[in-house]
Amino acid sequence: MIKDIIILLLISYLLYKLFSRFILPIVRLTNVANDQMNRMQQQMADMQKQQQQQEHQKARRVNNDTKPKEGDYIEYEDVG
């Protein structure tokens, strides 16, 4: 009877030690790695969005600069 209790306690202790030293750190590491990966993906998406906005604004400025402004264009008549 006491032998069975001691064996059960020993097995319980070893399982607890296995769980706390190996399984739990692996789970924590996996969660941290996933969080970091998600954060990096979000940063990349934000950077890409910002770059697209800058390119769009630059294209808009170029289009506005190429249009003749009223009063800047002088129409010449053909002499010939």
C-alpha positions as CSV (number, residue, x, y, z in Angstrom):
1,M,0.0,0.0,0.0
2,I,2.6,2.5,1.0
3,K,4.9,1.3,-1.8
4,D,2.1,2.0,-4.3
5,I,1.6,5.6,-2.9
6,I,5.4,6.2,-3.1
7,I,5.5,4.9,-6.7
8,L,2.5,7.1,-7.6
9,L,4.1,10.2,-6.1
10,L,7.4,9.5,-7.8
11,I,5.7,9.1,-11.2
12,S,3.6,12.3,-10.6
13,Y,6.8,14.2,-9.7
14,L,8.6,13.0,-12.8
15,L,5.7,13.9,-15.0
16,Y,5.5,17.3,-13.4
17,K,9.2,17.8,-13.9
18,L,9.0,16.7,-17.6
19,F,6.1,19.0,-18.2
20,S,7.6,22.1,-16.5
21,R,11.1,21.6,-18.0
22,F,10.4,20.5,-21.5
23,I,6.8,20.8,-22.7
24,L,5.8,24.2,-21.1
25,P,9.0,26.0,-22.4
26,I,8.3,24.7,-25.9
27,V,4.7,25.9,-25.8
28,R,5.9,29.3,-24.6
29,L,8.6,29.5,-27.2
30,T,6.1,28.6,-29.9
31,N,3.7,31.4,-28.8
32,V,6.5,34.0,-28.6
33,A,7.7,33.0,-32.1
34,N,4.2,33.3,-33.5
35,D,3.7,36.7,-31.9
36,Q,7.0,37.9,-33.3
37,M,6.1,36.6,-36.8
38,N,2.7,38.2,-36.7
39,R,4.3,41.5,-35.6
40,M,6.8,41.4,-38.4
41,Q,4.2,40.6,-41.0
42,Q,2.1,43.5,-39.7
43,Q,5.1,45.9,-40.0
44,M,5.8,44.7,-43.5
45,A,2.2,45.2,-44.5
46,D,2.3,48.7,-43.0
47,M,5.5,49.6,-44.8
48,Q,4.1,48.3,-48.1
49,K,1.0,50.3,-47.7
50,Q,3.0,53.4,-46.8
51,Q,5.2,52.9,-49.9
52,Q,2.2,52.5,-52.1
53,Q,0.7,55.7,-50.8
54,Q,3.9,57.6,-51.4
55,E,4.1,56.2,-55.0
56,H,0.5,57.2,-55.5
57,Q,1.1,60.7,-54.2
58,K,4.3,61.0,-56.3
59,A,2.3,59.9,-59.5
60,R,-0.4,62.4,-58.6
61,R,2.2,65.2,-58.3
62,V,3.8,64.3,-61.6
63,N,0.4,64.3,-63.3
64,N,-0.4,67.7,-61.9
65,D,2.9,69.1,-63.0
66,T,2.5,67.9,-66.6
67,K,-0.8,69.6,-67.1
68,P,-0.5,73.1,-68.5
69,K,-1.7,75.6,-66.0
70,E,-4.1,78.3,-67.1
71,G,-2.3,81.4,-68.0
72,D,1.0,79.7,-68.6
73,Y,0.3,78.5,-72.1
74,I,0.6,81.0,-74.9
75,E,-1.1,79.9,-78.1
76,Y,0.8,80.9,-81.2
77,E,-0.8,81.3,-84.7
78,D,0.8,79.7,-87.6
79,V,2.5,82.2,-89.9
80,G,2.9,80.5,-93.1
